Amino acid sequence: MQKKMNLPAALFASAVMAFGTCAVVAPVHAADKPMNTKAAGAKLQDAKKSLDAKKYPEAIAKLKEAQGVSGKNAYDDFVINQMLSFAYLKTNNFAEAEKVLEPMLTSEFVPKSELPTRTKQLLTINYTLKNYDKVISLGDTATKGGFADEEIQTLIGQAYYLKGDYKKSTAMMDGIIQNITKSGKKPKEQTLILVQNACTKSGDNGCLQRTYEQLVTYYPKPVYWQNLVDAMYKTQTTGGNNDKTMLQVYRLASAVDVLKKPSDFTEYAQLAMEMGAAGEAQAVLEKGFTNKIFVEKRDVDRNQRLLDAAKKQAASDPAAAAKAAGATGKADDPDVSVGLAYLGSQQYDKAVEAINRSLAKNPQNADARLTLGIAELKAGHKDEARKAFKAVKGDPTLERLANLWTLHSQA
C-alpha cells in the first residue's frame, strides 16, 4: 500500500524555499529585525560559503562548530537549524533533518504563511522515517489549520494503515475520495487503490464495493469490473441471496465480460430459466461452451443437459414461457415473464412493450424497471435506457446496478 514518491526531490524543493526565506542576517542595528551575534555570524558566513559550494559535509561540520559558540541568541540557533536542515536534506540524512526541523515549527522567526509548507515537509520526512504517530499528529495540526491537502490526508491514511489501524485508515481514505468526488474532481487511481486495500484489511465490504464502483467509473479496466462483480456476488451470497437480484448481477457481469467461472455460467442459466428467460440461458451457456469454460466432464455433461432444456424452452412462444416461469413461483406478473422471454430471444422492442405493460400496473417494481433499461439498451435506445435506469428506486442493490448499467452504456 505504501505510495511511491520521489521524496528527495520533493523535500529539496521545500527545503530550498524555506532556506531562501531566512538567509543569514549580518549584525545590524535595527530594532524590528532579528540579528545574529557577531561571533556566530562569522561562522555562519563560513558555513554558507560551503553550502554555496555544495560542500555539504563541510558545511555541517562548520555549523556544529557554530552551535558551540558561547553567547549565541535565539536567532543564531534558528539560522543554524535552517542551514543544517538544508545540508542534511541534500545528503539524504532525513533523521537528522527531522531533529532540527521539528523545533522550527514553533519558532518565532517562522512566518505563519510558511507553516503549511514546513508542516508538510516535516510530515513527509516522518513518513519516510516510518514515524507514523508523528505523521498522524502533524496531520492533525494540518487539518485543524485548514491546510491538509489531498497528499497530506493520503499520508495520514497510509500511516494508519501501516500502523495496522485499518478501520481508521478506511474512514480516512474513504472520506478523502468522497470529498474529491463531491467537488467534481477525479480521484487519482493510486489513491483509490489505497482505499481498496484499507477496505479489504478492515473487512468493510460496503466500502470495498463503493471503491470498486469509483474505480470502474473513473478507470474502467476489466480487472476493476471483475473485482466489483466479485464484491457484489459476496454481498448477495452473505447477505441473504435474492434470486432476482442475483440474476441482475449476472446480467451485468456478462455485459462487461467478466463472467469467468463455470459455476457462474451454470447458476446464471438456471436463474434465467426459472424466471422465464430461456433464450438468455441458452445464450450464456452457448457462450460458455464457445469459450471452453466447461472443462471437467461432469460440468460439460451437466451444462449440456441444461443447454438442451434451455433450447427446448426457448423454442416455445412467450406466453408458454411466461406460464412456465409462473409455475416456479419466482416470476413477477405474466407481462414481466413475457418480457423476459422476449429479452432472451433478443426481441428487445417486444420485451420493452411487455415490461412497460407491467410497470403501468406496478410502477414501483424496481427489478422490472432495471430489466426495462437493459432491454432498451439492447434495443439500441440509449437515452430511454438511461431514463429507465435513473428511475430504479427502492432497492439499494438494484439502484447500484442501475447506476453501473448507466456507466456501461456510456462506454
MARFI-534539 format. One record per residue (C-alpha): residue in three letters; x, y, z. Coordinates in pm, whole numbers, padded with zeros to 5 digits, always signed. Example, Ala and Ser with C-alpha at 12.3 -4.5 7.8 and 13.67 -1.06 7.14 Angstrom:
<nodes>
ALA+01230-00450+00780/SER+01367-00106+00714/
</nodes>
This chain:
<nodes>
MET+00000+00000+00000/GLN+00293+00233+00052/LYS+00286+00511-00201/LYS+00593+00551-00418/MET+00718+00905-00434/ASN+01036+01085-00519/LEU+01093+01201-00166/PRO+01438+01361-00202/ALA+01323+01581-00490/ALA+01010+01688-00307/LEU+01199+01762+00011/PHE+01473+01955-00166/ALA+01215+02183-00324/SER+01054+02272+00008/ALA+01388+02295+00186/VAL+01533+02535-00068/MET+01224+02750-00045/ALA+01239+02756+00334/PHE+01611+02825+00337/GLY+01577+03108+00091/THR+01333+03293+00314/CYS+01572+03303+00608/ALA+01921+03372+00478/VAL+02198+03457+00718/VAL+02144+03803+00860/ALA+02455+04004+00934/PRO+02461+04209+01252/VAL+02253+04519+01204/HIS+02123+04788+01431/ALA+01750+04775+01366/ALA+01512+04705+01649/ASP+01247+04545+01427/LYS+01472+04285+01262/PRO+01632+03970+01405/MET+02010+03982+01434/ASN+02290+03731+01454/THR+02552+03782+01718/LYS+02892+03888+01590/ALA+03064+03565+01696/ALA+02803+03332+01545/GLY+02756+03546+01235/ALA+03115+03495+01119/LYS+03091+03117+01148/LEU+02753+03117+00972/GLN+02902+03311+00682/ASP+03177+03047+00651/ALA+02917+02769+00659/LYS+02712+02945+00390/LYS+03017+02954+00162/SER+03046+02577+00199/LEU+02677+02535+00123/ASP+02704+02754-00185/ALA+02999+02539-00299/LYS+02784+02227-00239/LYS+03032+02101+00019/TYR+02760+01977+00249/PRO+02961+01763+00496/GLU+03198+02056+00540/ALA+02906+02292+00597/ILE+02758+02056+00856/ALA+03091+02047+01044/LYS+03111+02427+01048/LEU+02751+02461+01164/LYS+02818+02222+01453/GLU+03108+02445+01549/ALA+02868+02740+01543/GLN+02641+02552+01783/GLY+02922+02558+02039/VAL+02975+02933+02026/SER+02905+03097+02360/GLY+02675+03393+02381/LYS+02451+03292+02090/ASN+02099+03430+02069/ALA+01776+03258+01962/TYR+01809+03383+01606/ASP+02157+03230+01579/ASP+02010+02891+01676/PHE+01727+02934+01426/VAL+01961+03010+01135/ILE+02193+02724+01231/ASN+01900+02482+01226/GLN+01777+02629+00898/MET+02113+02575+00731/LEU+02160+02233+00890/SER+01822+02116+00763/PHE+01920+02219+00411/ALA+02255+02035+00432/TYR+02102+01722+00588/LEU+01834+01705+00318/LYS+02097+01746+00048/THR+02281+01446+00192/ASN+01958+01242+00239/ASN+02007+01238+00616/PHE+01637+01260+00694/ALA+01669+01156+01059/GLU+01895+01450+01145/ALA+01693+01685+00926/GLU+01381+01590+01124/LYS+01552+01673+01453/VAL+01633+02030+01351/LEU+01315+02096+01154/GLU+01063+01998+01422/PRO+01153+02278+01672/MET+01136+02532+01392/LEU+00759+02485+01355/THR+00708+02680+01676/SER+00987+02929+01617/GLU+00905+03297+01645/PHE+01112+03354+01331/VAL+00893+03141+01102/PRO+00616+03344+00934/LYS+00270+03193+00968/SER+00247+03181+00590/GLU+00527+02922+00586/LEU+00372+02685+00840/PRO+00171+02479+00585/THR+00480+02411+00370/ARG+00705+02339+00667/THR+00446+02111+00830/LYS+00401+01914+00508/GLN+00779+01886+00469/LEU+00820+01755+00823/LEU+00522+01519+00786/THR+00671+01373+00468/ILE+01010+01323+00633/ASN+00849+01142+00927/TYR+00656+00922+00686/THR+00985+00832+00518/LEU+01134+00752+00859/LYS+00827+00540+00947/ASN+00742+00767+01241/TYR+00372+00711+01181/ASP+00249+00855+01510/LYS+00422+01183+01426/VAL+00271+01174+01077/ILE-00075+01146+01232/SER-00001+01419+01488/LEU+00131+01659+01223/GLY-00164+01568+01002/ASP-00398+01665+01286/THR-00219+02001+01305/ALA-00261+02048+00930/THR-00628+01952+00946/LYS-00701+02193+01230/GLY-00508+02462+01045/GLY-00715+02408+00732/PHE-00423+02319+00505/ALA-00443+01938+00493/ASP-00444+01883+00117/GLU-00506+01551-00061/GLU-00143+01444-00031/ILE-00130+01512+00342/GLN-00460+01331+00401/THR-00337+01037+00196/LEU-00019+01013+00401/ILE-00226+01016+00721/GLY-00445+00736+00586/GLN-00137+00538+00489/ALA+00016+00596+00832/TYR-00292+00447+01000/TYR-00278+00155+00756/LEU+00091+00085+00820/LYS+00026+00103+01196/GLY-00235-00167+01149/ASP-00530+00056+01234/TYR-00730-00042+00926/LYS-01064+00099+01039/LYS-00924+00448+01086/SER-00733+00415+00761/THR-01053+00313+00581/ALA-01251+00602+00730/MET-00975+00849+00643/MET-00919+00730+00287/ASP-01288+00683+00210/GLY-01350+01037+00332/ILE-01078+01171+00102/ILE-01241+01011-00203/GLN-01588+01134-00113/ASN-01460+01491-00070/ILE-01282+01475-00405/THR-01582+01338-00595/LYS-01824+01580-00429/SER-01609+01867-00554/GLY-01645+01733-00909/LYS-01281+01626-00935/LYS-01139+01294-01050/PRO-00961+01100-00774/LYS-00619+00956-00852/GLU-00618+00588-00942/GLN-00343+00521-00688/THR-00549+00686-00412/LEU-00847+00465-00495/ILE-00624+00157-00482/LEU-00503+00265-00138/VAL-00866+00292-00024/GLN-00936-00051-00172/ASN-00651-00203+00032/ALA-00768-00034+00350/CYS-01127-00153+00297/THR-01003-00508+00237/LYS-00792-00511+00554/SER-01074-00368+00766/GLY-01325-00617+00624/ASP-01559-00336+00518/ASN-01730-00487+00214/GLY-01956-00184+00169/CYS-01655+00045+00148/LEU-01482-00202-00084/GLN-01780-00213-00319/ARG-01806+00168-00327/THR-01437+00191-00409/TYR-01464-00060-00693/GLU-01757+00139-00829/GLN-01542+00451-00826/LEU-01259+00263-00995/VAL-01484+00146-01280/THR-01632+00496-01301/TYR-01302+00674-01345/TYR-01070+00392-01459/PRO-01294+00125-01624/LYS-01039-00153-01655/PRO-01157-00517-01679/VAL-00984-00607-01352/TYR-01183-00342-01164/TRP-01510-00461-01316/GLN-01415-00815-01213/ASN-01340-00705-00857/LEU-01666-00511-00839/VAL-01876-00801-00960/ASP-01698-01035-00718/ALA-01781-00794-00432/MET-02146-00787-00542/TYR-02153-01167-00554/LYS-02020-01173-00198/THR-02280-00924-00083/GLN-02558-01131-00233/THR-02437-01468-00103/THR-02360-01349+00250/GLY-02644-01102+00292/GLY-02938-01323+00202/ASN-02945-01434-00159/ASN-03230-01293-00368/ASP-03263-01485-00694/LYS-03392-01189-00893/THR-03114-00962-00775/MET-02854-01232-00832/LEU-02977-01272-01188/GLN-02932-00898-01238/VAL-02576-00920-01105/TYR-02504-01199-01354/ARG-02651-00991-01637/LEU-02415-00706-01558/ALA-02119-00944-01525/SER-02195-01088-01867/ALA-02241-00743-02021/VAL-01898-00623-01903/ASP-01744-00961-01993/VAL-01621-01067-01650/LEU-01825-01385-01618/LYS-01548-01643-01586/LYS-01624-01934-01351/PRO-01816-02244-01475/SER-02044-02231-01170/ASP-02140-01871-01252/PHE-02244-01966-01605/THR-02447-02256-01469/GLU-02624-02057-01197/TYR-02690-01767-01436/ALA-02855-02005-01682/GLN-03061-02177-01414/LEU-03190-01849-01272/ALA-03271-01718-01619/MET-03473-02030-01698/GLU-03661-02011-01368/MET-03757-01652-01447/GLY-03874-01742-01797/ALA-03574-01613-01994/ALA-03477-01943-02154/GLY-03326-01769-02455/GLU-03096-01578-02219/ALA-02998-01907-02055/GLN-02929-02060-02394/ALA-02711-01764-02497/VAL-02498-01767-02182/LEU-02443-02144-02196/GLU-02350-02131-02564/LYS-02103-01858-02479/GLY-01959-02080-02205/PHE-01911-02372-02444/THR-01764-02148-02716/ASN-01512-02002-02470/LYS-01431-02350-02334/ILE-01536-02252-01982/PHE-01652-02604-01901/VAL-01351-02835-01872/GLU-01444-03110-01626/LYS-01659-03385-01779/ARG-01927-03352-01515/ASP-01951-02978-01586/VAL-01970-03041-01959/ASP-02244-03304-01919/ARG-02444-03102-01669/ASN-02438-02784-01872/GLN-02512-02966-02196/ARG-02830-03103-02038/LEU-02914-02754-01915/LEU-02849-02612-02261/ASP-03075-02871-02424/ALA-03354-02780-02179/ALA-03300-02409-02242/LYS-03323-02457-02619/LYS-03645-02653-02583/GLN-03799-02392-02353/ALA-03676-02103-02571/ALA-03847-02259-02871/SER-04183-02212-02700/ASP-04386-01898-02757/PRO-04352-01620-02496/ALA-04689-01695-02340/ALA-04585-02054-02276/ALA-04255-01935-02128/ALA-04444-01697-01902/LYS-04668-01978-01783/ALA-04367-02200-01712/ALA-04198-01921-01516/GLY-04517-01856-01320/ALA-04525-02218-01213/THR-04192-02178-01030/GLY-04337-01906-00809/LYS-04034-01686-00876/ALA-04161-01479-01166/ASP-04341-01144-01149/ASP-04672-01093-01326/PRO-04721-01251-01672/ASP-04623-00935-01858/VAL-04280-00936-01696/SER-04240-01304-01776/VAL-04337-01241-02139/GLY-04093-00952-02145/LEU-03816-01174-02015/ALA-03896-01437-02276/TYR-03869-01176-02550/LEU-03550-01040-02391/GLY-03400-01389-02400/SER-03494-01437-02764/GLN-03340-01097-02848/GLN-03675-00943-02948/TYR-03597-00634-02749/ASP-03870-00399-02869/LYS-04136-00657-02779/ALA-03964-00705-02441/VAL-03991-00330-02380/GLU-04362-00331-02464/ALA-04437-00621-02231/ILE-04239-00484-01936/ASN-04395-00139-01980/ARG-04738-00302-01953/SER-04634-00448-01620/LEU-04491-00119-01496/ALA-04815+00059-01583/LYS-04979-00164-01323/ASN-04693-00161-01073/PRO-04460+00139-01123/GLN-04266+00060-00805/ASN-04125-00270-00935/ALA-03753-00184-00926/ASP-03645-00517-01075/ALA-03879-00476-01373/ARG-03763-00115-01416/LEU-03400-00229-01428/THR-03485-00503-01677/LEU-03666-00244-01890/GLY-03348-00037-01902/ILE-03147-00341-02011/ALA-03399-00421-02285/GLU-03395-00058-02405/LEU-03016-00059-02412/LYS-03000-00383-02607/ALA-03256-00240-02849/GLY-03018+00050-02911/HIS-03231+00308-02729/LYS-02959+00452-02504/ASP-03148+00761-02393/GLU-03456+00561-02298/ALA-03237+00304-02124/ARG-03074+00572-01910/LYS-03413+00715-01818/ALA-03523+00370-01705/PHE-03203+00315-01504/LYS-03242+00653-01337/ALA-03598+00563-01236/VAL-03491+00248-01046/LYS-03575+00324-00683/GLY-03648+00146-00359/ASP-03378-00122-00354/PRO-03019-00011-00281/THR-02859-00300-00468/LEU-03078-00257-00775/GLU-03017+00119-00766/ARG-02643+00048-00760/LEU-02679-00193-01051/ALA-02879+00064-01243/ASN-02602+00321-01194/LEU-02347+00070-01318/TRP-02558-00008-01624/THR-02573+00366-01693/LEU-02195+00375-01671/HIS-02165+00074-01901/SER-02399+00238-02152/GLN-02154+00525-02185/ALA-01860+00302-02276/
</nodes>
